Each structure stands twice: as C-alpha cells, then as structure tokens.
C-alpha cells in the first residue's frame, strides 16, 4: 500500500552487493622514507613565531596612524644587520627605541652614531612600548665605513 507523500526508500550503500572501492586504506599511507636525523636543538618544542612587528605583519591602521604622526630625531645606538634590528637613542631623551630592519628606508645599513629621523608606532599586544618606523639616516657618522644593503662599503 502507498502512503501519500512518502518517498521510496533507497537501500544503504553498504549492502552486501555493493562494489568495494579500488583504493585500499594501505595505499593512502605515505611512502616509507628514509628517516633524516636532525641535531637536537635545546629549543625544540619551545619555538614560537617571532613577536617582532615588521612592516609586513603590521596592520594597515597602525601604519596609517604612524604615518600621520610627528617626525622624531635620534642617533643610532646599535644596529645588527644579521639580527635584523637595533635601537635608536632619541634626541629629546627618554628610553631607546626599537627599530626593525624592514622599517629602514634608504641605501645604507645604519651604524652607531648615525643621525636618524623616524616616526613611532605602538607594539602589540599591549601597545605599551613603541618602535621606530619610516626610519631614514639623515647624516652618516663622519669617519665611519658604511655598507649599502647590496654589500658595497663606502667611507664617509
């Protein structure tokens, strides 16, 4: 007997007569590879993404706020090209300001004693500290060798 509004029942796909998939679970395993030994790092398991705010991962709004801000001056206290960061001592006093390699404009790698101009941007997550952005070397320290980003050394 047929009940109005009902639909025919479709048999389940796992019935005894259904064909098996040609792909077996064993074929889904990755091929056996040679195990590569790595030197054990004392920091293994503790590594986290770098918290350093760079030009690339800074928010658009933070960049816009920094661009609209005043220009400050200071002197390069320290900069390490290999580490990718350094510090600027502000001309008006106060604590040293962090600078990331991605925020340095111009062709020269800063060295201690270079006069610089910069704007500031707050550092997340608490926004209690600031870093220098849009950094330019205004005067190369006289009598020092300066390296260009391309690696050429120039005496000033």
C-alpha positions as YAML, in Angstrom:
chain: A
units: angstrom
residues:
- id: 1
  name: UNK
  ca: [0.00, 0.00, 0.00]
- id: 2
  name: UNK
  ca: [1.28, 3.51, -0.83]
- id: 3
  name: UNK
  ca: [1.11, 6.34, 1.70]
- id: 4
  name: UNK
  ca: [0.62, 9.72, 0.12]
- id: 5
  name: UNK
  ca: [3.71, 11.99, 0.44]
- id: 6
  name: UNK
  ca: [6.16, 9.22, 1.21]
- id: 7
  name: UNK
  ca: [9.19, 8.53, -0.98]
- id: 8
  name: UNK
  ca: [10.67, 5.19, -1.94]
- id: 9
  name: UNK
  ca: [13.41, 4.07, 0.45]
- id: 10
  name: UNK
  ca: [16.91, 3.97, -1.07]
- id: 11
  name: UNK
  ca: [18.88, 0.93, 0.06]
- id: 12
  name: UNK
  ca: [22.00, 1.72, 2.15]
- id: 13
  name: UNK
  ca: [25.31, 1.96, 0.26]
- id: 14
  name: UNK
  ca: [26.92, -0.69, 2.44]
- id: 15
  name: UNK
  ca: [24.69, -3.51, 1.24]
- id: 16
  name: UNK
  ca: [26.30, -6.89, 0.58]
- id: 17
  name: UNK
  ca: [26.11, -6.48, -3.18]
- id: 18
  name: UNK
  ca: [27.83, -3.05, -3.45]
- id: 19
  name: UNK
  ca: [31.27, -2.91, -5.11]
- id: 20
  name: UNK
  ca: [34.33, -2.11, -2.94]
- id: 21
  name: UNK
  ca: [36.39, 1.00, -3.52]
- id: 22
  name: UNK
  ca: [39.55, 0.27, -5.54]
- id: 23
  name: UNK
  ca: [41.52, 2.42, -3.05]
- id: 24
  name: UNK
  ca: [42.53, 0.42, -0.01]
- id: 25
  name: UNK
  ca: [43.43, 2.17, 3.27]
- id: 26
  name: UNK
  ca: [47.00, 0.85, 2.96]
- id: 27
  name: UNK
  ca: [47.54, 2.72, -0.34]
- id: 28
  name: UNK
  ca: [46.70, 6.01, 1.39]
- id: 29
  name: UNK
  ca: [49.76, 5.79, 3.65]
- id: 30
  name: UNK
  ca: [52.75, 7.98, 2.66]
- id: 31
  name: UNK
  ca: [55.62, 6.07, 1.09]
- id: 32
  name: UNK
  ca: [58.24, 4.86, 3.52]
- id: 33
  name: UNK
  ca: [61.02, 7.46, 3.55]
- id: 34
  name: UNK
  ca: [64.49, 7.40, 4.91]
- id: 35
  name: UNK
  ca: [64.45, 8.95, 8.38]
- id: 36
  name: UNK
  ca: [66.63, 12.04, 8.50]
- id: 37
  name: UNK
  ca: [68.39, 12.66, 11.76]
- id: 38
  name: UNK
  ca: [68.41, 16.26, 12.89]
- id: 39
  name: UNK
  ca: [70.69, 17.66, 15.50]
- id: 40
  name: UNK
  ca: [68.69, 18.03, 18.69]
- id: 41
  name: UNK
  ca: [68.02, 21.67, 19.47]
- id: 42
  name: UNK
  ca: [67.65, 22.72, 23.09]
- id: 43
  name: UNK
  ca: [64.77, 24.95, 21.95]
- id: 44
  name: UNK
  ca: [62.95, 22.19, 20.07]
- id: 45
  name: UNK
  ca: [59.33, 22.16, 21.13]
- id: 46
  name: UNK
  ca: [59.58, 25.70, 22.51]
- id: 47
  name: UNK
  ca: [59.86, 27.64, 19.26]
- id: 48
  name: UNK
  ca: [57.11, 30.16, 18.67]
- id: 49
  name: UNK
  ca: [56.60, 32.65, 15.86]
- id: 50
  name: UNK
  ca: [58.68, 35.80, 16.23]
- id: 51
  name: UNK
  ca: [56.72, 38.52, 18.03]
- id: 52
  name: UNK
  ca: [58.75, 41.26, 16.30]
- id: 53
  name: UNK
  ca: [56.37, 43.56, 14.45]
- id: 54
  name: UNK
  ca: [57.65, 44.05, 10.91]
- id: 55
  name: UNK
  ca: [56.38, 46.21, 8.12]
- id: 56
  name: UNK
  ca: [54.83, 43.11, 6.58]
- id: 57
  name: UNK
  ca: [52.75, 41.98, 9.53]
- id: 58
  name: UNK
  ca: [51.76, 45.40, 10.88]
- id: 59
  name: UNK
  ca: [48.10, 46.29, 10.49]
- id: 60
  name: UNK
  ca: [47.07, 48.92, 7.97]
- id: 61
  name: UNK
  ca: [45.54, 51.07, 10.69]
- id: 62
  name: UNK
  ca: [48.76, 51.03, 12.75]
- id: 63
  name: UNK
  ca: [50.76, 52.02, 9.65]
- id: 64
  name: UNK
  ca: [48.31, 54.86, 8.91]
- id: 65
  name: UNK
  ca: [48.46, 56.15, 12.50]
- id: 66
  name: UNK
  ca: [52.29, 56.10, 12.42]
- id: 67
  name: UNK
  ca: [52.40, 57.92, 9.06]
- id: 68
  name: UNK
  ca: [50.22, 60.73, 10.38]
- id: 69
  name: UNK
  ca: [52.38, 61.14, 13.50]
- id: 70
  name: UNK
  ca: [55.22, 63.59, 14.13]
- id: 71
  name: UNK
  ca: [58.79, 63.03, 12.95]
- id: 72
  name: UNK
  ca: [61.38, 62.46, 15.68]
- id: 73
  name: UNK
  ca: [65.17, 62.55, 15.52]
- id: 74
  name: UNK
  ca: [67.76, 60.44, 17.24]
- id: 75
  name: UNK
  ca: [71.10, 58.71, 16.97]
- id: 76
  name: UNK
  ca: [71.67, 55.05, 16.12]
- id: 77
  name: UNK
  ca: [72.80, 53.38, 19.34]
- id: 78
  name: UNK
  ca: [73.20, 49.90, 17.87]
- id: 79
  name: UNK
  ca: [72.14, 48.01, 14.76]
- id: 80
  name: UNK
  ca: [72.83, 44.40, 13.79]
- id: 81
  name: UNK
  ca: [72.17, 43.51, 10.18]
- id: 82
  name: UNK
  ca: [72.42, 39.79, 10.95]
- id: 83
  name: UNK
  ca: [69.85, 40.02, 13.76]
- id: 84
  name: UNK
  ca: [67.68, 42.42, 11.75]
- id: 85
  name: UNK
  ca: [67.13, 45.03, 14.42]
- id: 86
  name: UNK
  ca: [68.68, 47.71, 16.58]
- id: 87
  name: UNK
  ca: [67.97, 50.72, 18.78]
- id: 88
  name: UNK
  ca: [67.80, 54.49, 18.37]
- id: 89
  name: UNK
  ca: [68.56, 56.93, 21.21]
- id: 90
  name: UNK
  ca: [66.04, 59.79, 20.93]
- id: 91
  name: UNK
  ca: [67.45, 63.33, 20.73]
- id: 92
  name: UNK
  ca: [64.94, 64.57, 23.30]
- id: 93
  name: UNK
  ca: [65.97, 61.93, 25.84]
- id: 94
  name: UNK
  ca: [63.90, 59.03, 27.06]
- id: 95
  name: UNK
  ca: [64.41, 55.31, 26.62]
- id: 96
  name: UNK
  ca: [65.92, 53.78, 23.50]
- id: 97
  name: UNK
  ca: [63.53, 52.92, 20.68]
- id: 98
  name: UNK
  ca: [63.50, 49.57, 18.90]
- id: 99
  name: UNK
  ca: [63.89, 49.56, 15.09]
- id: 100
  name: UNK
  ca: [63.32, 46.58, 12.78]
- id: 101
  name: UNK
  ca: [65.30, 46.14, 9.56]
- id: 102
  name: UNK
  ca: [62.09, 46.25, 7.47]
- id: 103
  name: UNK
  ca: [61.40, 49.83, 8.61]
- id: 104
  name: UNK
  ca: [64.70, 51.35, 7.43]
- id: 105
  name: UNK
  ca: [64.49, 53.46, 4.28]
- id: 106
  name: UNK
  ca: [67.45, 54.39, 2.11]
- id: 107
  name: UNK
  ca: [70.51, 52.60, 0.78]
- id: 108
  name: UNK
  ca: [72.76, 52.34, 3.84]
- id: 109
  name: UNK
  ca: [72.84, 49.96, 6.80]
- id: 110
  name: UNK
  ca: [72.81, 52.12, 9.95]
- id: 111
  name: UNK
  ca: [75.90, 52.18, 12.18]
- id: 112
  name: UNK
  ca: [76.40, 53.52, 15.68]
- id: 113
  name: UNK
  ca: [76.42, 57.32, 15.68]
- id: 114
  name: UNK
  ca: [74.34, 57.91, 12.53]
- id: 115
  name: UNK
  ca: [71.73, 60.67, 12.91]
- id: 116
  name: UNK
  ca: [68.26, 59.41, 12.03]
- id: 117
  name: UNK
  ca: [64.71, 60.63, 11.63]
- id: 118
  name: UNK
  ca: [61.75, 58.39, 12.35]
- id: 119
  name: UNK
  ca: [58.11, 58.12, 13.30]
- id: 120
  name: UNK
  ca: [56.78, 55.86, 16.04]
- id: 121
  name: UNK
  ca: [54.26, 53.04, 16.14]
- id: 122
  name: UNK
  ca: [52.99, 51.12, 19.19]
- id: 123
  name: UNK
  ca: [53.92, 47.45, 19.55]
- id: 124
  name: UNK
  ca: [51.14, 44.88, 20.13]
- id: 125
  name: UNK
  ca: [49.76, 43.09, 22.05]
- id: 126
  name: UNK
  ca: [49.61, 45.59, 24.95]
- id: 127
  name: UNK
  ca: [50.69, 48.69, 22.97]
- id: 128
  name: UNK
  ca: [52.74, 49.85, 25.98]
- id: 129
  name: UNK
  ca: [56.01, 50.06, 24.01]
- id: 130
  name: UNK
  ca: [56.83, 51.76, 20.72]
- id: 131
  name: UNK
  ca: [59.11, 51.08, 17.79]
- id: 132
  name: UNK
  ca: [60.59, 53.34, 15.13]
- id: 133
  name: UNK
  ca: [59.06, 53.22, 11.63]
- id: 134
  name: UNK
  ca: [59.79, 55.11, 8.40]
- id: 135
  name: UNK
  ca: [63.42, 55.42, 9.57]
- id: 136
  name: UNK
  ca: [65.87, 57.37, 7.40]
- id: 137
  name: UNK
  ca: [69.52, 58.18, 8.03]
- id: 138
  name: UNK
  ca: [69.79, 61.98, 7.88]
- id: 139
  name: UNK
  ca: [73.56, 62.25, 8.50]
- id: 140
  name: UNK
  ca: [76.10, 59.45, 8.21]
- id: 141
  name: UNK
  ca: [78.57, 59.50, 11.11]
- id: 142
  name: UNK
  ca: [81.77, 61.10, 9.74]
- id: 143
  name: UNK
  ca: [84.87, 58.90, 9.56]
- id: 144
  name: UNK
  ca: [82.99, 55.59, 9.54]
- id: 145
  name: UNK
  ca: [82.57, 52.95, 6.87]
- id: 146
  name: UNK
  ca: [79.02, 52.41, 5.72]
- id: 147
  name: UNK
  ca: [77.70, 49.35, 3.94]
- id: 148
  name: UNK
  ca: [74.93, 49.53, 1.38]
- id: 149
  name: UNK
  ca: [72.17, 46.90, 1.53]
- id: 150
  name: UNK
  ca: [73.77, 45.42, -1.62]
- id: 151
  name: UNK
  ca: [77.04, 44.91, 0.29]
- id: 152
  name: UNK
  ca: [79.22, 47.74, -1.08]
- id: 153
  name: UNK
  ca: [81.34, 49.54, 1.52]
- id: 154
  name: UNK
  ca: [81.61, 53.34, 1.35]
- id: 155
  name: UNK
  ca: [83.71, 55.62, 3.59]
- id: 156
  name: UNK
  ca: [82.09, 58.81, 4.85]
...
